[in-house]
Amino acid sequence: MALVWSYSSIKTFQQCPKKYFHLKVAKDVQDKGSEATRYGNEVHKAADDYVQNNVPIPEKFAYMREVLDALKAIPGEKHCELRLGMREDYSPCKFFDTGVWWRGIADLLIIDGDSAFSVDYKTSKNAKYADTKQLDLVATALFAHFPQVNKIKSALLFVVSNEMVKKDHVRDNTAEYMKPFQFDLERLEQALDNNVWNAVSGPLCSWCPVTTCPNYKERRR
């Protein structure tokens, strides 16, 4: 089985290889998502519709209007929900191309000459657990897909708390952006080769969709 990964899938593997196996390899378990996941999907759609097509923001998401207006005012060519693929040599490809190695989505990309602005919308209550490595992956793919871009101002935008976690990216540093993932990617390759998927017990086991796992516990209502 060829390795195809994303930021979210490698996080799943880090959390529990057995969970990864059932969701991504055997595909005998489906993660139906939570109420928070569904809310996040609604937020993304509302933001994309407003920025891309000026569709009015639903009243329940009115708190986003001010920050989205600020993003709309940034000059440049705008892309919403831009699906990106990358091969193992970091060359660009389409999301579902044969040979795709990594997949990711840029929630909002604004290109202005050799510079770009990349935003990922987050619906967490605050930015306490923000992880900018996700921005590193998207920036690496954007440099691959847009050879005219040499610098990117990236941000995790926490729309509920109105916080923005920023990081600047430059083309010359793309190899450095990928290094933090190498160890877990090697572990994942070994798991695929050997078909060994050890379960890891942790505080999130009660929320895991793999209910047949010995570590699963029915959570208290």
Backbone as CSV, one residue per row, in Angstrom:
resi,resn,N_x,N_y,N_z,CA_x,CA_y,CA_z,C_x,C_y,C_z
1,MET,0.845,-1.205,0.000,0.000,0.000,0.000,0.873,1.244,0.000
2,ALA,0.643,2.128,-0.966,1.432,3.348,-1.055,1.043,4.315,0.060
3,LEU,2.024,5.017,0.572,1.780,5.993,1.630,1.225,7.281,1.033
4,VAL,0.051,7.669,1.484,-0.534,8.966,1.165,-0.975,9.561,2.499
5,TRP,-0.484,10.746,2.806,-0.746,11.281,4.139,-1.135,12.745,4.093
6,SER,-1.590,13.214,5.245,-1.951,14.614,5.441,-1.575,14.980,6.866
7,TYR,-1.727,16.238,7.200,-1.446,16.656,8.573,-2.356,15.922,9.550
8,SER,-3.635,15.844,9.238,-4.576,15.208,10.162,-4.329,13.708,10.272
9,SER,-3.962,13.057,9.165,-3.745,11.607,9.233,-2.482,11.255,10.013
10,ILE,-1.424,12.066,9.887,-0.217,11.769,10.661,-0.462,12.044,12.141
11,LYS,-1.315,13.008,12.457,-1.690,13.248,13.853,-2.474,12.049,14.406
12,THR,-3.330,11.458,13.571,-4.063,10.262,13.988,-3.099,9.123,14.270
13,PHE,-2.103,8.948,13.411,-1.109,7.892,13.614,-0.316,8.141,14.887
14,GLN,0.066,9.381,15.138,0.780,9.704,16.366,-0.067,9.366,17.598
15,GLN,-1.335,9.643,17.499,-2.243,9.378,18.622,-2.385,7.879,18.871
16,CYS,-2.603,7.100,17.802,-2.786,5.658,17.961,-2.680,4.966,16.610
17,PRO,-1.639,4.154,16.387,-1.511,3.436,15.122,-2.709,2.528,14.806
18,LYS,-3.302,1.925,15.834,-4.455,1.041,15.593,-5.640,1.844,15.046
19,LYS,-5.860,3.008,15.597,-6.926,3.862,15.087,-6.652,4.231,13.634
20,TYR,-5.405,4.582,13.335,-5.026,4.911,11.961,-5.329,3.735,11.035
21,PHE,-4.971,2.524,11.474,-5.179,1.329,10.639,-6.647,1.172,10.256
22,HIS,-7.524,1.273,11.235,-8.939,1.040,10.949,-9.554,2.148,10.100
23,LEU,-9.089,3.382,10.292,-9.659,4.505,9.541,-9.059,4.646,8.146
24,LYS,-7.749,4.398,8.018,-7.042,4.734,6.780,-6.584,3.539,5.948
25,VAL,-6.404,2.384,6.579,-5.887,1.222,5.850,-7.003,0.204,5.616
26,ALA,-7.507,-0.398,6.688,-8.607,-1.351,6.546,-9.898,-0.650,6.129
27,LYS,-10.079,0.570,6.606,-11.272,1.376,6.306,-12.554,0.634,6.688
28,ASP,-12.470,-0.108,7.802,-13.634,-0.839,8.292,-14.354,-0.085,9.408
29,VAL,-13.865,1.110,9.717,-14.491,1.980,10.702,-14.581,3.372,10.101
30,GLN,-15.700,4.015,10.311,-15.897,5.377,9.805,-16.007,6.343,10.973
31,ASP,-15.236,7.414,10.899,-15.322,8.460,11.910,-16.404,9.441,11.470
32,LYS,-17.542,9.389,12.126,-18.681,10.219,11.722,-18.527,11.665,12.163
33,GLY,-17.495,11.937,12.964,-17.273,13.307,13.407,-18.145,13.668,14.589
34,SER,-17.837,14.800,15.169,-18.557,15.276,16.347,-19.357,16.523,15.989
35,GLU,-20.080,17.013,16.955,-20.806,18.264,16.765,-19.834,19.400,16.444
36,ALA,-18.658,19.362,17.087,-17.640,20.387,16.832,-17.136,20.309,15.398
37,THR,-16.985,19.078,14.885,-16.543,18.905,13.500,-17.562,19.472,12.526
38,ARG,-18.814,19.163,12.772,-19.879,19.673,11.891,-19.958,21.197,11.948
39,TYR,-19.784,21.743,13.132,-19.777,23.202,13.279,-18.616,23.811,12.490
40,GLY,-17.450,23.175,12.581,-16.288,23.657,11.846,-16.509,23.647,10.349
41,ASN,-17.177,22.606,9.848,-17.463,22.540,8.414,-18.399,23.669,7.989
42,GLU,-19.370,23.977,8.843,-20.293,25.079,8.535,-19.554,26.419,8.500
43,VAL,-18.642,26.610,9.449,-17.864,27.851,9.508,-17.028,28.000,8.239
44,HIS,-16.363,26.926,7.837,-15.533,26.986,6.639,-16.369,27.357,5.407
45,LYS,-17.525,26.734,5.278,-18.373,27.019,4.112,-18.856,28.470,4.128
46,ALA,-19.261,28.941,5.303,-19.738,30.323,5.399,-18.628,31.308,5.041
47,ALA,-17.417,31.044,5.532,-16.289,31.928,5.244,-15.934,31.904,3.764
48,ASP,-15.905,30.715,3.179,-15.568,30.595,1.756,-16.607,31.291,0.878
49,ASP,-17.888,31.064,1.182,-18.956,31.685,0.382,-18.880,33.205,0.449
50,TYR,-18.558,33.731,1.612,-18.515,35.180,1.795,-17.316,35.800,1.084
51,VAL,-16.151,35.182,1.258,-14.932,35.741,0.660,-14.936,35.572,-0.856
52,GLN,-15.352,34.393,-1.318,-15.270,34.091,-2.749,-16.430,34.676,-3.548
53,ASN,-17.643,34.587,-2.984,-18.828,34.933,-3.778,-19.741,35.973,-3.137
54,ASN,-19.293,36.598,-2.042,-20.074,37.635,-1.360,-21.443,37.141,-0.884
55,VAL,-21.536,35.852,-0.607,-22.770,35.308,-0.038,-22.876,35.808,1.407
56,PRO,-24.001,36.402,1.792,-24.130,36.925,3.162,-23.825,35.857,4.220
57,ILE,-23.151,36.265,5.272,-22.811,35.352,6.354,-24.058,35.064,7.191
58,PRO,-24.359,33.795,7.459,-25.494,33.484,8.349,-25.332,34.201,9.685
59,GLU,-26.431,34.604,10.264,-26.388,35.425,11.469,-25.632,34.746,12.605
60,LYS,-25.699,33.431,12.683,-25.015,32.754,13.788,-23.493,32.822,13.660
61,PHE,-23.013,33.194,12.470,-21.571,33.365,12.272,-21.196,34.833,12.083
62,ALA,-22.050,35.730,12.491,-21.815,37.161,12.294,-20.534,37.641,12.966
63,TYR,-20.100,36.926,14.003,-18.873,37.312,14.701,-17.648,37.248,13.799
64,MET,-17.740,36.555,12.666,-16.597,36.433,11.748,-16.507,37.577,10.748
65,ARG,-17.590,38.346,10.618,-17.682,39.289,9.498,-16.535,40.297,9.485
66,GLU,-16.184,40.818,10.629,-15.149,41.862,10.675,-13.800,41.335,10.201
67,VAL,-13.404,40.166,10.696,-12.098,39.641,10.302,-12.110,39.177,8.846
68,LEU,-13.236,38.658,8.391,-13.317,38.257,6.981,-13.296,39.469,6.056
69,ASP,-13.902,40.567,6.483,-13.824,41.798,5.691,-12.377,42.272,5.567
70,ALA,-11.621,42.109,6.647,-10.203,42.490,6.608,-9.437,41.619,5.621
71,LEU,-9.757,40.324,5.578,-9.097,39.422,4.627,-9.493,39.764,3.191
72,LYS,-10.775,40.068,2.985,-11.236,40.417,1.641,-10.556,41.676,1.126
73,ALA,-10.183,42.566,2.042,-9.561,43.835,1.648,-8.099,43.682,1.248
74,ILE,-7.486,42.550,1.550,-6.086,42.331,1.175,-6.000,42.193,-0.340
75,PRO,-5.152,42.966,-1.000,-5.073,42.887,-2.469,-4.469,41.571,-2.928
76,GLY,-4.937,41.104,-4.078,-4.365,39.906,-4.663,-5.421,38.947,-5.177
77,GLU,-4.962,37.920,-5.836,-5.830,36.875,-6.402,-6.205,35.887,-5.296
78,LYS,-7.497,35.684,-5.075,-7.958,34.875,-3.942,-8.415,33.486,-4.383
79,HIS,-8.011,32.496,-3.604,-8.429,31.107,-3.802,-8.983,30.594,-2.481
80,CYS,-10.157,29.974,-2.518,-10.756,29.400,-1.312,-10.814,27.875,-1.426
81,GLU,-10.584,27.210,-0.298,-10.618,25.744,-0.251,-9.786,25.149,-1.395
82,LEU,-8.543,25.576,-1.477,-7.665,25.143,-2.553,-7.042,23.793,-2.203
83,ARG,-7.406,22.769,-2.950,-6.880,21.425,-2.719,-5.497,21.294,-3.339
84,LEU,-4.562,20.779,-2.552,-3.166,20.686,-2.979,-2.661,19.257,-2.847
85,GLY,-1.890,18.835,-3.825,-1.214,17.547,-3.767,0.271,17.739,-3.964
86,MET,1.054,16.819,-3.391,2.498,16.885,-3.541,3.044,15.461,-3.638
87,ARG,4.015,15.272,-4.535,4.710,13.989,-4.617,5.843,13.965,-3.595
88,GLU,6.468,12.785,-3.435,7.481,12.633,-2.394,8.700,13.508,-2.638
89,ASP,8.934,13.905,-3.894,10.058,14.793,-4.184,9.660,16.263,-4.064
90,TYR,8.486,16.507,-3.484,7.930,17.846,-3.258,7.502,18.539,-4.550
91,SER,7.331,17.783,-5.605,6.818,18.364,-6.837,5.291,18.409,-6.764
92,PRO,4.664,19.369,-7.462,3.213,19.542,-7.340,2.432,18.506,-8.134
93,CYS,1.264,18.167,-7.648,0.339,17.322,-8.394,-1.068,17.625,-7.901
94,LYS,-2.052,17.066,-8.559,-3.432,17.270,-8.147,-3.761,16.391,-6.942
95,PHE,-4.843,16.741,-6.269,-5.237,16.119,-5.007,-5.373,14.603,-5.129
96,PHE,-5.940,14.134,-6.246,-6.187,12.704,-6.419,-5.329,12.084,-7.516
97,ASP,-4.243,12.735,-7.894,-3.365,12.194,-8.920,-2.734,10.879,-8.475
98,THR,-2.457,10.017,-9.459,-1.644,8.836,-9.191,-0.255,9.300,-8.764
99,GLY,0.255,8.731,-7.697,1.575,9.136,-7.213,1.541,10.252,-6.198
100,VAL,0.338,10.746,-5.847,0.271,11.770,-4.808,0.782,11.170,-3.502
101,TRP,1.557,11.943,-2.769,2.191,11.498,-1.513,1.597,12.230,-0.312
102,TRP,1.334,13.527,-0.491,0.759,14.354,0.571,-0.422,15.126,0.027
103,ARG,-1.436,15.293,0.878,-2.604,16.087,0.505,-2.907,17.116,1.589
104,GLY,-3.342,18.292,1.160,-3.731,19.329,2.109,-4.617,20.349,1.438
105,ILE,-5.217,21.213,2.244,-6.129,22.243,1.732,-5.742,23.595,2.325
106,ALA,-5.611,24.577,1.465,-5.432,25.961,1.910,-6.813,26.587,1.992
107,ASP,-7.253,26.941,3.201,-8.602,27.501,3.353,-8.750,28.802,2.577
108,LEU,-7.752,29.666,2.669,-7.749,30.906,1.900,-6.328,31.233,1.484
109,LEU,-6.133,31.416,0.207,-4.834,31.831,-0.335,-5.019,33.116,-1.120
110,ILE,-4.176,34.096,-0.829,-4.178,35.362,-1.567,-2.789,35.550,-2.156
111,ILE,-2.708,35.633,-3.476,-1.423,35.784,-4.161,-1.310,37.193,-4.722
112,ASP,-0.214,37.851,-4.401,0.046,39.202,-4.897,1.504,39.256,-5.338
113,GLY,1.744,39.034,-6.624,3.114,39.011,-7.140,3.891,37.826,-6.606
114,ASP,5.056,38.099,-5.998,5.876,37.010,-5.472,5.588,36.735,-3.993
115,SER,4.533,37.350,-3.480,4.148,37.165,-2.081,2.750,36.558,-1.996
116,ALA,2.496,35.899,-0.873,1.173,35.302,-0.675,0.793,35.367,0.792
117,PHE,-0.504,35.230,1.025,-1.052,35.201,2.373,-1.912,33.948,2.461
118,SER,-1.625,33.070,3.428,-2.328,31.792,3.560,-2.974,31.710,4.937
119,VAL,-4.276,31.387,4.947,-5.026,31.339,6.202,-5.695,29.981,6.360
120,ASP,-5.614,29.455,7.581,-6.351,28.249,7.940,-7.330,28.608,9.054
121,TYR,-8.620,28.417,8.798,-9.635,28.752,9.792,-9.703,27.668,10.873
122,LYS,-9.766,28.095,12.129,-9.897,27.179,13.254,-11.113,27.586,14.090
123,THR,-11.842,26.591,14.594,-13.033,26.890,15.390,-12.861,26.482,16.852
124,SER,-11.631,26.199,17.262,-11.369,25.943,18.679,-11.687,27.203,19.481
125,LYS,-11.934,27.013,20.779,-12.308,28.144,21.623,-11.194,29.170,21.757
126,ASN,-9.935,28.725,21.665,-8.801,29.645,21.745,-7.599,29.019,21.058
127,ALA,-6.499,29.758,21.025,-5.303,29.326,20.304,-4.289,28.606,21.199
128,LYS,-4.744,28.131,22.351,-3.836,27.550,23.344,-3.000,26.406,22.766
129,TYR,-3.609,25.566,21.957,-2.903,24.390,21.439,-2.571,24.533,19.954
130,ALA,-2.366,25.744,19.506,-2.062,25.993,18.094,-0.783,25.287,17.672
131,ASP,-0.819,24.663,16.499,0.340,23.949,15.962,0.643,24.501,14.566
132,THR,1.696,25.285,14.466,2.016,25.920,13.175,2.674,24.967,12.184
133,LYS,2.951,23.724,12.593,3.533,22.770,11.632,2.558,22.480,10.495
134,GLN,1.272,22.608,10.762,0.291,22.467,9.697,0.505,23.543,8.634
135,LEU,0.808,24.765,9.074,1.100,25.847,8.133,2.353,25.562,7.323
136,ASP,3.331,24.914,7.949,4.574,24.580,7.241,4.301,23.668,6.045
137,LEU,3.436,22.672,6.255,3.108,21.735,5.181,2.404,22.438,4.031
138,VAL,1.422,23.251,4.358,0.675,23.955,3.309,1.591,24.922,2.565
139,ALA,2.461,25.606,3.289,3.389,26.541,2.634,4.315,25.808,1.673
140,THR,4.823,24.641,2.083,5.692,23.859,1.206,4.974,23.498,-0.086
141,ALA,3.711,23.084,0.031,2.937,22.740,-1.163,2.631,23.967,-2.013
142,LEU,2.364,25.084,-1.374,2.082,26.304,-2.136,3.300,26.757,-2.924
143,PHE,4.473,26.652,-2.331,5.689,26.991,-3.076,5.845,26.080,-4.292
144,ALA,5.449,24.810,-4.144,5.547,23.871,-5.265,4.562,24.227,-6.371
145,HIS,3.353,24.609,-5.998,2.307,24.862,-6.983,2.398,26.251,-7.605
146,PHE,3.014,27.187,-6.900,3.084,28.569,-7.397,4.546,29.018,-7.415
147,PRO,5.278,28.662,-8.461,6.723,28.941,-8.517,7.077,30.419,-8.475
148,GLN,6.098,31.304,-8.739,6.387,32.730,-8.687,6.400,33.257,-7.256
149,VAL,5.854,32.500,-6.321,5.763,32.930,-4.926,7.034,32.558,-4.172
150,ASN,7.640,33.514,-3.519,8.879,33.280,-2.771,8.726,33.474,-1.267
151,LYS,7.654,34.123,-0.855,7.428,34.314,0.577,5.932,34.286,0.869
152,ILE,5.596,33.687,2.008,4.196,33.522,2.392,4.015,33.958,3.843
153,LYS,3.038,34.793,4.072,2.615,35.101,5.431,1.466,34.148,5.755
154,SER,1.715,33.199,6.647,0.724,32.181,6.980,0.115,32.472,8.343
155,ALA,-1.109,31.970,8.534,-1.776,32.214,9.823,-2.828,31.161,10.105
156,LEU,-2.907,30.772,11.374,-4.042,30.027,11.895,-5.005,31.067,12.471
157,LEU,-6.191,31.158,11.914,-7.161,32.151,12.356,-8.231,31.473,13.209
158,PHE,-8.197,31.751,14.501,-9.189,31.209,15.422,-10.375,32.161,15.446
159,VAL,-11.402,31.797,14.677,-12.487,32.741,14.413,-13.355,32.991,15.645
160,VAL,-13.452,32.024,16.556,-14.300,32.201,17.736,-13.673,33.193,18.714
161,SER,-12.371,33.022,18.981,-11.680,33.890,19.942,-11.020,35.092,19.276
162,ASN,-11.119,35.172,17.939,-10.526,36.267,17.173,-9.027,36.391,17.445
163,GLU,-8.346,35.239,17.435,-6.895,35.194,17.597,-6.268,34.728,16.287
164,MET,-5.078,35.224,16.022,-4.364,34.825,14.821,-2.932,34.436,15.204
165,VAL,-2.561,33.202,14.894,-1.203,32.715,15.144,-0.467,32.747,13.811
166,LYS,0.554,33.574,13.730,1.203,33.843,12.450,2.561,33.155,12.323
167,LYS,2.939,32.906,11.085,4.281,32.392,10.795,4.667,32.803,9.377
168,ASP,5.892,33.272,9.217,6.388,33.644,7.896,7.143,32.476,7.282
169,HIS,6.935,32.260,5.985,7.609,31.182,5.271,8.345,31.737,4.058
170,VAL,9.514,31.159,3.783,10.286,31.531,2.596,10.648,30.264,1.827
171,ARG,10.727,30.392,0.521,10.937,29.240,-0.349,12.200,28.456,0.006
172,ASP,13.264,29.135,0.361,14.541,28.459,0.609,14.510,27.521,1.811
173,ASN,13.484,27.609,2.643,13.448,26.809,3.875,12.499,25.620,3.811
174,THR,12.031,25.259,2.621,11.023,24.201,2.539,11.518,22.871,3.107
175,ALA,12.780,22.534,2.910,13.309,21.273,3.446,13.218,21.253,4.973
176,GLU,13.448,22.396,5.593,13.373,22.489,7.056,11.938,22.300,7.545
177,TYR,10.965,22.777,6.757,9.575,22.672,7.175,9.110,21.218,7.229
178,MET,9.733,20.346,6.441,9.300,18.955,6.384,9.989,18.062,7.419
179,LYS,11.078,18.521,7.978,11.874,17.678,8.881,11.100,17.147,10.085
180,PRO,10.255,17.946,10.749,9.568,17.436,11.944,8.678,16.221,11.693
181,PHE,8.333,15.962,10.430,7.440,14.850,10.124,8.181,13.569,9.749
182,GLN,9.500,13.660,9.549,10.241,12.523,9.009,10.199,11.309,9.928
183,PHE,10.344,11.518,11.234,10.373,10.397,12.171,9.063,9.613,12.126
184,ASP,7.941,10.313,12.217,6.653,9.621,12.206,6.331,9.030,10.846
185,LEU,6.790,9.648,9.773,6.580,9.069,8.452,7.361,7.762,8.300
186,GLU,8.564,7.714,8.861,9.335,6.465,8.838,8.628,5.389,9.650
187,ARG,8.089,5.755,10.817,7.328,4.806,11.637,6.097,4.301,10.883
188,LEU,5.429,5.199,10.181,4.243,4.820,9.417,4.605,3.888,8.271
189,GLU,5.703,4.170,7.591,6.174,3.287,6.523,6.449,1.888,7.071
190,GLN,7.090,1.807,8.232,7.377,0.508,8.846,6.097,-0.229,9.213
191,ALA,5.122,0.494,9.732,3.845,-0.126,10.082,3.152,-0.684,8.837
192,LEU,3.206,0.063,7.737,2.621,-0.401,6.483,3.352,-1.633,5.957
193,ASP,4.680,-1.621,6.043,5.480,-2.747,5.541,5.272,-4.008,6.368
194,ASN,5.197,-3.838,7.701,5.128,-4.987,8.603,3.709,-5.337,9.047
195,ASN,2.768,-4.472,8.712,1.374,-4.663,9.109,1.237,-4.840,10.621
196,VAL,1.944,-3.997,11.353,1.873,-3.986,12.813,1.314,-2.635,13.247
197,TRP,0.191,-2.689,13.968,-0.514,-1.462,14.340,-0.872,-1.537,15.822
198,ASN,0.031,-1.117,16.655,-0.165,-1.226,18.092,-1.116,-0.158,18.610
199,ALA,-2.010,-0.575,19.499,-2.942,0.359,20.121,-2.242,1.149,21.217
200,VAL,-2.612,2.401,21.352,-2.068,3.273,22.392,-3.220,3.739,23.274
201,SER,-3.076,3.544,24.579,-4.110,3.968,25.516,-3.906,5.433,25.891
202,GLY,-4.991,6.192,25.898,-4.877,7.607,26.236,-6.217,8.194,26.607
203,PRO,-6.230,9.469,26.982,-7.468,10.113,27.432,-8.534,10.246,26.355
204,LEU,-8.163,10.089,25.071,-9.140,10.239,23.995,-9.759,8.914,23.565
205,CYS,-9.406,7.823,24.232,-9.916,6.513,23.837,-11.449,6.445,23.886
206,SER,-12.046,7.179,24.811,-13.512,7.153,24.934,-14.208,7.826,23.759
207,TRP,-13.481,8.632,23.007,-14.048,9.315,21.837,-13.669,8.615,20.533
208,CYS,-12.932,7.518,20.630,-12.442,6.833,19.428,-13.565,6.033,18.771
209,PRO,-13.660,6.076,17.436,-14.699,5.300,16.748,-14.388,3.807,16.672
210,VAL,-13.146,3.405,17.026,-12.767,1.988,16.980,-13.214,1.338,18.296
211,THR,-14.473,1.004,18.358,-15.057,0.507,19.613,-14.636,-0.921,19.932
212,THR,-14.039,-1.644,18.971,-13.582,-3.010,19.216,-12.207,-3.051,19.877
213,CYS,-11.556,-1.913,19.989,-10.226,-1.861,20.604,-10.343,-2.143,22.099
214,PRO,-9.427,-2.935,22.669,-9.477,-3.226,24.108,-9.319,-1.987,24.987
215,ASN,-8.775,-0.912,24.435,-8.613,0.321,25.208,-9.853,1.207,25.195
216,TYR,-10.818,0.850,24.348,-12.018,1.688,24.251,-12.850,1.576,25.514
217,LYS,-13.345,2.714,25.980,-14.236,2.746,27.132,-15.417,3.639,26.803
218,GLU,-16.599,3.145,27.149,-17.804,3.939,26.941,-17.702,5.196,27.797
219,ARG,-17.812,6.357,27.178,-17.674,7.569,27.957,-18.954,7.875,28.728
220,ARG,-18.758,8.498,29.869,-19.894,8.827,30.729,-20.695,9.969,30.160
221,ARG,-21.986,9.875,30.231,-22.876,10.923,29.718,-23.159,11.964,30.798
